[in-house]
Amino acid sequence: MRSAFYLLDVAPYGSEKAYGLLNASAVSIEMEVTLGLYADGVYLALAGQDGQALAAPTMSDTIYAYPEIRVLAHEPSLARRGLLCESLIERVELVDDADFLQRIRAAECLIIL
Amino acid sequence: MEIFFLTKPPRSDRTELCLRLLQSSNDAAIYLAGDGIYNLLEDSLKALPPERIIVCKEDMQARGVAAREGVAVPDDFYERLVEDLMREGNRVYTF
């Protein structure tokens, strides 16, 4: 297998899924790895995260630490949540609906936790 | 063939994503189990030939949902699903 698309549709810090999916992406960097933020998963794109108060790792650090992971944010999901006017992590690429679906199809497998 | 395995109810974000991938597919079949059964009550699967909709009988009975004419309700739902998942050339999406 040469490529994988990890889909996150749950908000970070409220459950382990974002942390788990980020780490799964990090250990897959030998392949072409895409992390797709969809629905509530787009909250992971927000800049200024700091997990210390929760004694939790700051997940945006992982996005910065692994430039090999391509991070896409589903633009309609961002718009629906009023996040387009918020500051987002620079490394996150905003894509429209059609492009997002096309990237899912382009990967050899789709993984959702 | 593209195989879709849906276990989420109609208003779920994942169901919405699944249906959009399904609608843009040329050769697809969808397996419904768990809360995915409730999608039988919607019009969202009307465009798919009924024989390409395969439903888990136990989940359907438990939820009091009836399948419309032509929808497949096999006794060996999971055996059939695994066969389709393993068949060479099939692409699988689970939601």
Backbone of each chain as ProteinMPNN parsed JSONL, in Angstrom:
{"seq_chain_A": "MRSAFYLLDVAPYGSEKAYGLLNASAVSIEMEVTLGLYADGVYLALAGQDGQALAAPTMSDTIYAYPEIRVLAHEPSLARRGLLCESLIERVELVDDADFLQRIRAAECLIIL", "coords_chain_A": {"N_chain_A": [[0.859, -1.203, 0.0], [0.564, 2.216, -0.84], [-0.545, 4.657, -0.282], [-2.605, 6.556, 1.99], [-5.674, 7.748, 3.35], [-6.554, 9.471, 6.054], [-9.408, 10.101, 7.895], [-10.744, 12.577, 9.891], [-13.446, 13.242, 11.9], [-14.24, 14.209, 14.262], [-14.155, 16.425, 17.053], [-11.045, 17.735, 18.424], [-9.331, 16.94, 21.57], [-11.672, 16.489, 23.049], [-12.096, 13.866, 22.756], [-10.265, 10.796, 22.316], [-9.834, 10.355, 19.674], [-8.814, 12.194, 17.75], [-6.182, 12.517, 18.589], [-5.305, 9.871, 18.362], [-5.603, 9.436, 15.595], [-3.88, 11.327, 14.522], [-1.421, 10.361, 15.426], [-1.418, 7.887, 14.175], [-1.219, 8.739, 11.557], [1.295, 9.903, 11.697], [3.016, 7.731, 12.05], [2.828, 6.613, 9.609], [4.271, 7.846, 7.661], [6.009, 6.885, 5.793], [4.501, 6.257, 3.688], [2.335, 7.896, 1.255], [0.647, 10.207, 2.898], [-2.46, 11.48, 3.877], [-4.269, 13.643, 5.899], [-7.532, 14.183, 6.484], [-9.646, 16.721, 7.469], [-12.849, 16.86, 8.596], [-16.323, 17.781, 8.998], [-16.838, 18.063, 12.483], [-14.154, 17.641, 12.833], [-12.691, 19.697, 11.736], [-12.099, 21.515, 13.676], [-9.632, 20.99, 14.586], [-7.969, 22.442, 13.052], [-7.658, 24.951, 14.048], [-5.606, 27.693, 15.037], [-3.227, 28.44, 17.702], [-3.512, 26.54, 19.727], [-3.202, 24.968, 22.972], [-2.378, 22.501, 24.957], [-1.565, 22.174, 27.553], [-2.919, 22.914, 29.969], [-4.775, 20.932, 30.197], [-3.204, 18.88, 30.622], [-2.585, 17.577, 28.335], [-1.241, 16.54, 25.179], [-0.344, 19.095, 22.862], [-2.025, 19.228, 19.997], [-1.68, 20.495, 17.572], [1.019, 20.784, 17.451], [1.937, 18.331, 16.556], [1.119, 18.406, 13.922], [2.757, 20.378, 12.953], [5.178, 19.159, 13.421], [5.377, 17.086, 11.636], [5.778, 17.544, 8.563], [5.488, 15.873, 6.426], [2.966, 14.867, 6.452], [0.077, 15.502, 4.777], [-2.311, 17.908, 5.332], [-5.683, 18.4, 5.081], [-8.472, 20.581, 5.052], [-11.951, 20.467, 5.129], [-13.718, 22.718, 3.402], [-16.539, 23.552, 3.352], [-17.331, 22.482, 5.814], [-15.868, 24.027, 7.594], [-16.96, 26.532, 7.036], [-19.618, 26.153, 7.803], [-19.318, 26.097, 10.497], [-18.494, 28.575, 11.117], [-15.771, 29.163, 10.969], [-14.121, 30.248, 9.112], [-13.29, 32.8, 9.472], [-11.586, 32.651, 11.515], [-8.202, 32.353, 12.909], [-6.134, 30.058, 11.35], [-4.105, 27.076, 11.399], [-1.16, 27.391, 9.554], [-0.23, 25.344, 7.929], [-2.393, 23.876, 7.193], [-4.427, 22.946, 4.53], [-7.017, 24.355, 2.734], [-9.79, 22.9, 1.184], [-12.284, 22.516, -1.377], [-15.576, 20.924, -1.549], [-15.796, 19.051, -3.692], [-13.137, 18.598, -4.361], [-12.224, 17.529, -2.015], [-13.586, 15.061, -1.887], [-12.498, 13.89, -4.118], [-9.848, 13.598, -3.36], [-10.117, 11.667, -1.41], [-10.862, 9.503, -2.953], [-8.571, 9.229, -4.451], [-6.662, 8.186, -2.786], [-5.3, 5.036, -1.674], [-6.522, 3.769, 0.431], [-9.158, 4.42, 2.789], [-9.325, 5.569, 6.019], [-11.129, 5.666, 8.942], [-11.591, 6.565, 12.272]], "CA_chain_A": [[0.0, 0.0, 0.0], [1.441, 3.368, -0.991], [-1.159, 5.925, 0.15], [-3.746, 6.392, 2.906], [-6.39, 8.976, 3.689], [-7.15, 9.369, 7.388], [-10.488, 11.078, 8.004], [-11.119, 12.948, 11.266], [-14.712, 13.978, 11.895], [-14.569, 14.458, 15.673], [-13.347, 17.543, 17.553], [-9.914, 17.327, 19.243], [-9.294, 17.146, 23.02], [-12.86, 15.955, 23.731], [-11.996, 12.396, 22.73], [-8.914, 10.348, 21.951], [-9.773, 10.005, 18.241], [-7.912, 13.088, 17.012], [-4.816, 12.158, 19.014], [-5.004, 8.561, 17.77], [-5.482, 9.527, 14.135], [-2.65, 12.072, 14.242], [-0.273, 9.47, 15.634], [-1.447, 6.878, 13.102], [-0.668, 9.411, 10.37], [2.74, 10.143, 11.898], [3.786, 6.493, 11.852], [2.617, 6.134, 8.234], [4.837, 8.823, 6.728], [6.724, 6.219, 4.69], [3.569, 6.27, 2.547], [1.751, 9.219, 0.984], [-0.385, 10.269, 3.946], [-3.3, 12.671, 3.92], [-5.199, 13.717, 7.03], [-8.652, 15.02, 6.069], [-10.456, 17.228, 8.59], [-14.221, 16.928, 8.066], [-17.314, 18.027, 10.065], [-16.209, 18.649, 13.685], [-12.703, 17.476, 12.778], [-12.03, 20.936, 11.298], [-11.653, 22.31, 14.842], [-8.193, 20.74, 14.778], [-7.204, 23.387, 12.223], [-7.534, 26.24, 14.725], [-4.273, 28.041, 15.55], [-3.221, 28.88, 19.096], [-3.86, 25.469, 20.676], [-2.24, 24.749, 24.063], [-2.988, 21.423, 25.735], [-0.939, 22.029, 28.883], [-3.882, 23.012, 31.078], [-5.474, 19.637, 30.28], [-2.135, 17.868, 30.68], [-2.73, 16.818, 27.08], [-0.322, 17.05, 24.159], [-0.911, 20.084, 21.941], [-2.07, 18.43, 18.778], [-1.16, 21.237, 16.411], [2.468, 20.544, 17.407], [2.189, 17.159, 15.705], [0.944, 18.833, 12.524], [3.994, 21.101, 12.586], [6.355, 18.287, 13.532], [5.432, 16.127, 10.511], [5.383, 18.18, 7.298], [5.162, 14.834, 5.421], [1.517, 14.612, 6.478], [-0.693, 16.567, 4.112], [-3.513, 18.141, 6.135], [-6.711, 19.101, 4.31], [-9.678, 20.919, 5.813], [-13.139, 20.542, 4.27], [-14.117, 24.135, 3.527], [-17.923, 23.725, 3.796], [-17.437, 22.192, 7.255], [-15.342, 25.22, 8.28], [-17.927, 27.629, 6.87], [-20.81, 25.829, 8.607], [-18.997, 26.329, 11.914], [-18.057, 29.969, 11.246], [-14.333, 29.168, 11.295], [-13.312, 30.822, 8.037], [-12.717, 34.085, 9.892], [-10.639, 32.401, 12.618], [-6.86, 32.07, 12.393], [-5.949, 28.612, 11.226], [-2.713, 26.618, 11.268], [-0.801, 27.7, 8.153], [0.021, 24.11, 7.153], [-3.655, 23.233, 6.795], [-4.856, 23.351, 3.189], [-8.481, 24.363, 2.613], [-10.229, 22.376, -0.109], [-13.745, 22.503, -1.486], [-16.207, 19.619, -1.371], [-15.468, 18.125, -4.79], [-11.719, 18.272, -4.258], [-12.077, 16.665, -0.829], [-14.029, 13.713, -2.282], [-11.553, 13.379, -5.102], [-8.639, 13.17, -2.62], [-10.458, 10.389, -0.756], [-10.827, 8.452, -3.981], [-7.205, 9.076, -4.989], [-5.839, 7.37, -1.866], [-5.587, 3.599, -1.796], [-7.515, 3.358, 1.432], [-9.75, 5.45, 3.643], [-9.356, 5.082, 7.401], [-11.883, 6.532, 9.854], [-11.703, 5.936, 13.609]], "C_chain_A": [[0.894, 1.252, 0.0], [0.786, 4.673, -0.503], [-2.356, 5.639, 1.048], [-4.351, 7.752, 3.186], [-7.057, 8.731, 5.032], [-8.211, 10.46, 7.507], [-10.84, 11.312, 9.472], [-12.419, 13.73, 11.212], [-15.198, 14.252, 13.319], [-13.641, 15.561, 16.18], [-12.201, 17.041, 18.433], [-10.144, 17.601, 20.729], [-10.527, 16.598, 23.734], [-12.88, 14.435, 23.716], [-10.597, 12.053, 22.25], [-8.736, 10.212, 20.442], [-8.794, 10.902, 17.491], [-6.463, 12.732, 17.314], [-4.39, 10.848, 18.35], [-4.753, 8.657, 16.28], [-4.222, 10.295, 13.739], [-1.436, 11.17, 14.377], [-0.245, 8.367, 14.587], [-0.882, 7.487, 11.824], [0.839, 9.552, 10.496], [3.549, 8.876, 11.651], [3.638, 5.949, 10.437], [3.354, 6.983, 7.213], [5.716, 8.188, 5.658], [5.834, 6.205, 3.443], [3.204, 7.726, 2.261], [0.548, 9.329, 1.914], [-1.135, 11.587, 3.864], [-4.199, 12.58, 5.139], [-6.297, 14.684, 6.63], [-9.491, 15.422, 7.263], [-11.841, 17.515, 8.035], [-15.185, 17.104, 9.235], [-16.616, 18.624, 11.295], [-14.698, 18.483, 13.71], [-11.975, 18.752, 12.383], [-11.584, 21.797, 12.476], [-10.165, 22.096, 15.122], [-7.342, 21.738, 14.015], [-6.981, 24.728, 12.928], [-6.119, 26.464, 15.259], [-4.392, 28.352, 17.045], [-3.591, 27.814, 20.106], [-2.784, 25.353, 21.756], [-2.845, 23.741, 25.026], [-2.503, 21.335, 27.161], [-1.961, 22.005, 30.017], [-4.632, 21.701, 31.274], [-4.474, 18.505, 30.493], [-2.231, 16.961, 29.461], [-1.727, 17.372, 26.073], [-1.038, 18.066, 23.269], [-0.858, 19.495, 20.544], [-1.562, 19.185, 17.549], [0.36, 21.067, 16.317], [2.799, 19.369, 16.493], [2.069, 17.535, 14.229], [2.197, 19.571, 12.06], [5.182, 20.155, 12.518], [6.488, 17.355, 12.332], [4.932, 16.798, 9.226], [5.056, 17.153, 6.214], [3.655, 14.543, 5.379], [0.807, 15.789, 5.814], [-2.016, 16.724, 4.856], [-4.497, 18.987, 5.329], [-7.89, 19.422, 5.224], [-10.829, 21.119, 4.833], [-13.786, 21.916, 4.466], [-15.586, 24.311, 3.936], [-18.103, 23.437, 5.294], [-16.936, 23.374, 8.073], [-16.379, 26.337, 8.237], [-19.131, 27.409, 7.764], [-20.571, 26.134, 10.089], [-18.432, 27.734, 12.137], [-16.573, 30.101, 11.497], [-13.49, 29.835, 10.223], [-12.701, 32.167, 8.451], [-11.755, 33.908, 11.072], [-9.241, 32.198, 12.049], [-6.627, 30.564, 12.48], [-4.458, 28.303, 11.12], [-2.318, 26.75, 9.804], [-0.703, 26.43, 7.313], [-1.262, 23.454, 6.677], [-4.13, 23.824, 5.482], [-6.381, 23.279, 3.109], [-8.87, 23.86, 1.229], [-11.749, 22.351, -0.164], [-14.263, 21.057, -1.486], [-15.755, 18.615, -2.426], [-14.021, 17.661, -4.686], [-11.478, 17.315, -3.095], [-12.46, 15.222, -1.184], [-13.038, 13.075, -3.246], [-10.283, 12.883, -4.408], [-8.9, 11.847, -1.898], [-10.314, 9.262, -1.761], [-9.399, 8.184, -4.43], [-6.348, 8.208, -4.078], [-6.241, 5.909, -1.98], [-6.53, 3.12, -0.715], [-7.945, 4.525, 2.293], [-9.871, 4.875, 5.043], [-10.073, 6.108, 8.272], [-11.922, 5.843, 11.214], [-13.118, 6.058, 14.117]], "O_chain_A": [[1.864, 1.327, 0.754], [1.473, 5.68, -0.327], [-3.035, 4.623, 0.896], [-3.655, 8.766, 3.252], [-7.977, 7.922, 5.158], [-7.925, 11.627, 7.243], [-11.185, 10.381, 10.2], [-12.493, 14.767, 10.553], [-16.382, 14.491, 13.559], [-12.478, 15.627, 15.784], [-12.354, 16.031, 19.119], [-11.022, 18.379, 21.104], [-10.443, 16.271, 24.918], [-13.557, 13.792, 24.518], [-9.842, 12.928, 21.828], [-7.623, 9.98, 19.969], [-8.018, 10.409, 16.673], [-5.627, 12.655, 16.414], [-3.273, 10.725, 17.847], [-3.821, 8.048, 15.754], [-3.572, 9.963, 12.748], [-0.53, 11.208, 13.545], [0.829, 7.952, 14.153], [-0.148, 6.824, 11.091], [1.574, 9.348, 9.53], [4.65, 8.94, 11.103], [4.25, 4.937, 10.096], [3.096, 6.861, 6.016], [6.129, 8.864, 4.716], [6.318, 6.15, 2.312], [3.683, 8.651, 2.916], [-0.448, 8.629, 1.737], [-0.539, 12.661, 3.792], [-4.822, 11.545, 5.379], [-6.04, 15.875, 6.452], [-9.994, 14.566, 7.991], [-11.994, 18.317, 7.114], [-14.909, 16.636, 10.34], [-15.875, 19.597, 11.16], [-14.022, 19.116, 14.522], [-10.782, 18.894, 12.654], [-10.778, 22.711, 12.301], [-9.522, 22.9, 15.798], [-6.148, 21.879, 14.281], [-6.198, 25.551, 12.454], [-5.51, 25.571, 15.848], [-5.489, 28.507, 17.581], [-3.95, 28.141, 21.237], [-1.607, 25.604, 21.499], [-3.722, 24.083, 25.821], [-2.986, 20.493, 27.918], [-1.876, 21.171, 30.919], [-5.074, 21.391, 32.38], [-4.842, 17.331, 30.539], [-1.996, 15.755, 29.537], [-1.401, 18.559, 26.117], [-2.219, 17.899, 22.964], [0.217, 19.29, 19.98], [-1.071, 18.575, 16.599], [0.93, 21.191, 15.233], [3.787, 19.389, 15.759], [2.824, 17.041, 13.391], [2.642, 19.41, 10.923], [6.074, 20.311, 11.684], [7.585, 16.883, 12.036], [3.771, 16.625, 8.853], [4.431, 17.487, 5.208], [3.142, 14.033, 4.382], [0.933, 16.932, 6.254], [-2.764, 15.756, 4.99], [-4.203, 20.119, 4.944], [-8.257, 18.612, 6.074], [-10.703, 21.839, 3.843], [-14.319, 22.231, 5.529], [-15.868, 25.147, 4.794], [-18.925, 24.068, 5.959], [-17.501, 23.695, 9.119], [-16.648, 26.999, 9.239], [-19.618, 28.339, 8.407], [-21.513, 26.395, 10.837], [-17.948, 28.044, 13.225], [-16.142, 31.041, 12.164], [-12.279, 29.979, 10.389], [-11.719, 32.618, 7.86], [-11.181, 34.878, 11.568], [-9.087, 31.908, 10.863], [-6.875, 29.911, 13.493], [-3.655, 29.175, 10.789], [-3.035, 26.289, 8.916], [-1.047, 26.433, 6.131], [-1.216, 22.559, 5.834], [-4.227, 25.042, 5.333], [-6.965, 22.233, 3.393], [-8.347, 24.333, 0.22], [-12.419, 22.187, 0.855], [-13.487, 20.103, -1.431], [-15.382, 17.485, -2.11], [-13.715, 16.487, -4.894], [-10.643, 16.414, -3.174], [-11.751, 14.28, -0.829], [-12.779, 11.873, -3.19], [-9.707, 11.872, -4.81], [-8.007, 11.007, -1.788], [-9.731, 8.216, -1.475], [-9.05, 7.049, -4.754], [-5.408, 7.562, -4.542], [-7.374, 5.587, -2.337], [-7.269, 2.157, -0.923], [-7.201, 5.484, 2.498], [-10.457, 3.809, 5.231], [-9.676, 7.271, 8.333], [-12.252, 4.66, 11.298], [-13.42, 5.596, 15.217]]}, "seq_chain_B": "MEIFFLTKPPRSDRTELCLRLLQSSNDAAIYLAGDGIYNLLEDSLKALPPERIIVCKEDMQARGVAAREGVAVPDDFYERLVEDLMREGNRVYTF", "coords_chain_B": {"N_chain_B": [[-15.88, -3.026, -8.516], [-17.411, -0.649, -6.289], [-17.636, -0.92, -2.853], [-19.777, -0.057, -0.288], [-20.067, 0.285, 3.161], [-22.301, 0.954, 5.511], [-23.026, 2.15, 8.689], [-24.18, 4.187, 10.06], [-26.73, 6.56, 11.144], [-29.266, 8.456, 9.197], [-28.863, 11.391, 9.54], [-26.232, 11.73, 10.125], [-22.877, 13.053, 9.862], [-21.084, 11.371, 8.659], [-22.694, 9.681, 7.169], [-23.641, 11.439, 5.302], [-21.311, 12.029, 3.867], [-20.699, 9.491, 2.907], [-22.918, 8.991, 1.216], [-22.533, 10.928, -0.703], [-20.18, 10.098, -1.926], [-21.136, 7.687, -2.886], [-23.136, 8.469, -4.694], [-21.626, 9.522, -6.725], [-20.506, 7.376, -7.856], [-19.892, 4.8, -10.321], [-20.347, 2.124, -10.254], [-21.634, 0.572, -7.846], [-22.286, -0.913, -4.611], [-24.211, -1.112, -1.63], [-23.948, -1.888, 1.762], [-26.034, -2.186, 4.512], [-26.098, -1.844, 7.968], [-26.655, -2.043, 11.539], [-27.305, 1.219, 12.785], [-27.384, 2.145, 10.258], [-29.451, 1.028, 8.926], [-31.652, 2.723, 9.145], [-31.503, 4.381, 7.014], [-32.992, 3.266, 5.026], [-35.457, 4.34, 5.292], [-35.342, 6.692, 4.065], [-35.133, 8.823, 1.112], [-32.701, 8.805, 0.02], [-31.376, 6.603, -1.068], [-32.733, 5.914, -3.271], [-31.893, 6.17, -5.903], [-30.235, 4.107, -6.386], [-30.052, 0.808, -7.764], [-32.356, -1.511, -6.368], [-31.439, -4.116, -5.86], [-28.836, -3.721, -5.358], [-28.649, -2.897, -2.81], [-27.959, -4.109, 0.25], [-29.076, -5.62, 3.142], [-28.868, -6.005, 6.69], [-30.621, -8.457, 8.203], [-31.319, -8.978, 10.928], [-30.738, -6.581, 12.225], [-32.512, -4.977, 10.969], [-35.01, -6.052, 11.652], [-34.932, -5.68, 14.402], [-35.166, -2.938, 14.563], [-37.587, -2.386, 13.533], [-37.968, -1.738, 10.882], [-38.923, -1.817, 7.484], [-37.886, -3.344, 4.437], [-37.808, -2.081, 1.116], [-39.338, -3.258, -1.957], [-37.33, -5.618, -3.672], [-34.922, -5.055, -2.442], [-32.033, -6.578, -1.085], [-32.141, -9.032, 1.392], [-30.304, -10.941, 2.886], [-29.699, -14.18, 4.478], [-27.165, -14.68, 5.147], [-25.658, -12.315, 5.737], [-23.167, -11.167, 6.669], [-21.268, -12.988, 5.735], [-21.543, -12.633, 3.012], [-20.836, -9.97, 2.82], [-18.113, -10.033, 3.532], [-17.106, -11.594, 1.476], [-17.474, -9.867, -0.7], [-15.864, -7.788, 0.154], [-13.366, -8.946, -0.025], [-13.034, -9.536, -2.661], [-11.109, -9.4, -5.626], [-10.138, -6.302, -7.009], [-12.274, -4.903, -6.034], [-13.263, -1.916, -4.345], [-13.266, -0.547, -1.115], [-15.343, 1.213, 1.192], [-15.821, 2.203, 4.434], [-18.258, 3.274, 6.747]], "CA_chain_B": [[-17.057, -2.431, -7.884], [-17.149, 0.058, -5.025], [-18.483, -1.446, -1.793], [-19.977, 0.871, 0.83], [-20.618, -0.377, 4.355], [-22.785, 2.114, 6.287], [-23.647, 1.791, 9.965], [-24.577, 5.441, 10.706], [-28.083, 6.994, 10.794], [-29.325, 9.436, 8.106], [-28.397, 12.78, 9.713], [-24.826, 11.751, 10.547], [-21.943, 13.62, 8.88], [-20.454, 10.288, 7.886], [-23.662, 9.199, 6.176], [-23.67, 12.446, 4.234], [-20.095, 11.84, 3.061], [-20.861, 8.192, 2.227], [-23.901, 9.119, 0.135], [-21.988, 11.73, -1.815], [-19.262, 9.225, -2.667], [-21.969, 6.676, -3.549], [-23.843, 9.062, -5.824], [-20.717, 9.806, -7.849], [-19.882, 6.103, -8.246], [-20.554, 4.193, -11.486], [-20.634, 0.7, -10.051], [-21.559, 0.535, -6.384], [-23.263, -1.645, -3.799], [-24.129, -0.614, -0.254], [-24.384, -2.792, 2.825], [-26.566, -1.414, 5.649], [-26.213, -2.59, 9.231], [-26.744, -1.135, 12.685], [-28.174, 2.375, 12.548], [-27.451, 2.402, 8.811], [-30.758, 0.539, 8.493], [-32.643, 3.806, 9.069], [-31.425, 5.019, 5.698], [-34.056, 2.683, 4.193], [-36.654, 5.18, 5.439], [-35.084, 7.957, 3.357], [-35.116, 8.722, -0.349], [-31.319, 8.979, -0.439], [-30.858, 5.421, -1.793], [-33.702, 5.581, -4.335], [-31.252, 6.151, -7.224], [-29.463, 2.863, -6.521], [-30.916, -0.35, -8.015], [-32.616, -2.124, -5.06], [-30.64, -5.334, -5.594], [-27.489, -3.306, -4.922], [-28.759, -2.532, -1.384], [-27.966, -5.363, 1.021], [-29.462, -5.186, 4.489], [-28.757, -7.014, 7.754], [-32.01, -8.782, 8.585], [-31.533, -8.862, 12.38], [-30.757, -5.147, 12.578], [-33.745, -4.403, 10.401], [-36.135, -6.507, 12.467], [-34.842, -5.052, 15.731], [-35.529, -1.516, 14.468], [-38.945, -2.25, 13.026], [-37.91, -1.089, 9.569], [-39.157, -2.774, 6.399], [-37.134, -3.037, 3.213], [-38.73, -1.989, -0.031], [-39.29, -4.314, -2.974], [-36.091, -5.812, -4.437], [-33.727, -4.9, -1.594], [-31.566, -7.908, -0.675], [-32.095, -9.259, 2.85], [-29.802, -12.313, 2.928], [-29.501, -14.81, 5.79], [-25.721, -14.697, 5.43], [-25.252, -10.928, 5.439], [-21.731, -10.878, 6.907], [-20.459, -13.799, 4.816], [-21.595, -11.965, 1.701], [-20.067, -8.725, 2.906], [-16.674, -10.365, 3.526], [-16.765, -12.034, 0.108], [-17.357, -8.666, -1.534], [-14.704, -7.007, 0.605], [-12.124, -9.62, -0.4], [-12.96, -9.793, -4.107], [-10.075, -8.631, -6.336], [-10.635, -5.192, -7.814], [-13.294, -4.114, -5.343], [-12.739, -0.847, -3.489], [-14.16, -0.594, 0.058], [-15.464, 2.402, 2.045], [-16.66, 1.881, 5.619], [-18.635, 4.507, 7.475]], "C_chain_B": [[-16.644, -1.706, -6.601], [-18.164, -0.432, -3.985], [-18.55, -0.433, -0.661], [-20.621, 0.106, 1.98], [-20.986, 0.739, 5.331], [-23.482, 1.633, 7.55], [-24.146, 3.035, 10.714], [-25.989, 5.861, 10.265], [-28.084, 8.127, 9.775], [-28.692, 10.792, 8.382], [-26.915, 12.853, 10.092], [-23.949, 12.353, 9.458], [-21.337, 12.514, 8.023], [-21.401, 9.727, 6.833], [-23.694, 10.153, 4.994], [-22.472, 12.262, 3.296], [-20.197, 10.553, 2.258], [-21.783, 8.331, 1.03], [-23.354, 9.938, -1.02], [-20.983, 10.915, -2.621], [-20.063, 8.204, -3.471], [-22.609, 7.246, -4.806], [-22.914, 9.321, -7.007], [-19.999, 8.533, -8.29], [-20.634, 5.502, -9.418], [-21.016, 2.775, -11.218], [-20.535, 0.444, -8.559], [-22.606, -0.403, -5.799], [-23.11, -1.127, -2.381], [-24.71, -1.645, 0.699], [-24.83, -1.918, 4.004], [-26.657, -2.333, 6.862], [-26.284, -1.577, 10.367], [-27.699, 0.001, 12.381], [-28.24, 2.752, 11.069], [-28.778, 1.956, 8.22], [-31.744, 1.692, 8.29], [-32.575, 4.546, 7.738], [-32.438, 4.429, 4.713], [-35.315, 3.55, 4.237], [-36.517, 6.473, 4.638], [-35.148, 7.734, 1.843], [-33.689, 8.665, -0.888], [-30.793, 7.793, -1.248], [-31.741, 5.063, -2.985], [-33.015, 5.43, -5.691], [-30.512, 4.842, -7.459], [-30.419, 1.711, -6.826], [-31.12, -1.118, -6.701], [-31.753, -3.345, -4.785], [-29.216, -5.005, -5.161], [-27.51, -2.792, -3.472], [-28.909, -3.823, -0.616], [-28.103, -5.0, 2.503], [-29.325, -6.337, 5.48], [-30.141, -7.25, 8.353], [-32.254, -8.539, 10.079], [-31.627, -7.39, 12.794], [-32.043, -4.494, 12.092], [-34.946, -4.767, 11.273], [-36.136, -5.798, 13.826], [-35.385, -3.626, 15.68], [-36.917, -1.288, 13.886], [-39.013, -1.553, 11.69], [-38.127, -2.158, 8.5], [-38.362, -2.346, 5.18], [-38.104, -2.959, 2.053], [-38.432, -3.106, -1.034], [-37.904, -4.395, -3.616], [-34.827, -5.653, -3.626], [-33.332, -6.277, -1.073], [-31.49, -7.994, 0.845], [-31.602, -10.698, 3.065], [-29.718, -12.867, 4.353], [-28.024, -14.77, 6.191], [-25.104, -13.338, 5.104], [-23.739, -10.75, 5.552], [-20.828, -11.75, 6.029], [-20.397, -13.121, 3.45], [-20.757, -10.701, 1.699], [-18.575, -9.023, 2.801], [-16.249, -10.819, 2.136], [-16.556, -10.82, -0.792], [-16.129, -7.849, -1.16], [-13.41, -7.605, 0.055], [-11.954, -9.756, -1.912], [-11.974, -8.818, -4.752], [-10.729, -7.496, -7.11], [-11.726, -4.392, -7.147], [-12.617, -3.076, -4.459], [-13.737, -0.7, -2.349], [-14.14, 0.739, 0.809], [-16.338, 2.029, 3.23], [-16.935, 3.171, 6.386], [-19.402, 4.151, 8.738]], "O_chain_B": [[-15.684, -2.08, -5.927], [-19.375, -0.37, -4.197], [-17.523, -0.001, -0.136], [-21.594, -0.624, 1.792], [-20.112, 1.389, 5.906], [-24.404, 0.818, 7.497], [-24.499, 2.938, 11.889], [-26.402, 5.558, 9.146], [-27.033, 8.709, 9.503], [-28.015, 11.312, 7.495], [-26.403, 13.941, 10.354], [-24.232, 12.192, 8.271], [-21.107, 12.69, 6.827], [-20.975, 9.346, 5.743], [-23.763, 9.734, 3.839], [-22.615, 12.332, 2.076], [-19.834, 10.514, 1.082], [-21.469, 7.843, -0.055], [-23.671, 9.676, -2.18], [-20.933, 11.019, -3.847], [-19.709, 7.891, -4.608], [-22.628, 6.599, -5.853], [-23.356, 9.338, -8.156], [-19.003, 8.596, -9.012], [-21.851, 5.655, -9.526], [-21.945, 2.277, -11.855], [-19.456, 0.13, -8.058], [-23.654, -0.652, -6.394], [-22.014, -0.747, -1.968], [-25.791, -2.192, 0.484], [-24.101, -1.027, 4.438], [-27.208, -3.432, 6.799], [-26.005, -0.393, 10.173], [-28.763, -0.206, 11.798], [-29.058, 3.582, 10.674], [-29.19, 2.429, 7.161], [-32.572, 1.652, 7.38], [-33.508, 5.265, 7.383], [-32.71, 5.031, 3.674], [-36.141, 3.499, 3.325], [-37.463, 7.255, 4.545], [-35.21, 6.6, 1.368], [-33.477, 8.499, -2.089], [-29.86, 7.954, -2.034], [-31.531, 4.038, -3.634], [-33.476, 4.666, -6.539], [-30.194, 4.503, -8.599], [-31.488, 1.629, -6.222], [-30.149, -1.356, -5.983], [-31.371, -3.6, -3.642], [-28.483, -5.864, -4.671], [-26.495, -2.306, -2.972], [-29.88, -4.555, -0.808], [-27.348, -4.186, 3.035], [-29.623, -7.488, 5.161], [-30.746, -6.348, 8.933], [-33.275, -7.963, 10.456], [-32.476, -7.007, 13.599], [-32.581, -3.585, 12.723], [-35.783, -3.922, 11.592], [-37.178, -5.378, 14.33], [-35.995, -3.158, 16.642], [-37.37, -0.151, 13.758], [-39.984, -0.86, 11.388], [-37.588, -3.26, 8.592], [-38.183, -1.157, 4.919], [-39.1, -3.681, 2.01], [-37.412, -3.791, -0.953], [-37.359, -3.382, -4.052], [-33.757, -6.072, -4.067], [-34.191, -7.058, -0.666], [-30.868, -7.159, 1.502], [-32.398, -11.579, 3.392], [-29.671, -12.103, 5.318], [-27.672, -14.817, 7.369], [-24.168, -13.228, 4.313], [-23.103, -10.236, 4.631], [-19.75, -11.315, 5.623], [-19.342, -13.047, 2.821], [-20.064, -10.392, 0.73], [-17.855, -8.346, 2.068], [-15.164, -10.472, 1.669], [-15.587, -10.752, -1.549], [-15.444, -7.293, -2.019], [-12.477, -6.879, -0.289], [-10.861, -10.055, -2.392], [-11.982, -7.616, -4.487], [-11.742, -7.692, -7.783], [-12.082, -3.315, -7.626], [-11.546, -3.316, -3.9], [-14.944, -0.724, -2.59], [-13.08, 1.323, 1.036], [-17.473, 1.587, 3.051], [-16.063, 4.003, 6.638], [-19.806, 5.042, 9.486]]}, "name": "protein", "num_of_chains": 2, "seq": "MRSAFYLLDVAPYGSEKAYGLLNASAVSIEMEVTLGLYADGVYLALAGQDGQALAAPTMSDTIYAYPEIRVLAHEPSLARRGLLCESLIERVELVDDADFLQRIRAAECLIILMEIFFLTKPPRSDRTELCLRLLQSSNDAAIYLAGDGIYNLLEDSLKALPPERIIVCKEDMQARGVAAREGVAVPDDFYERLVEDLMREGNRVYTF"}
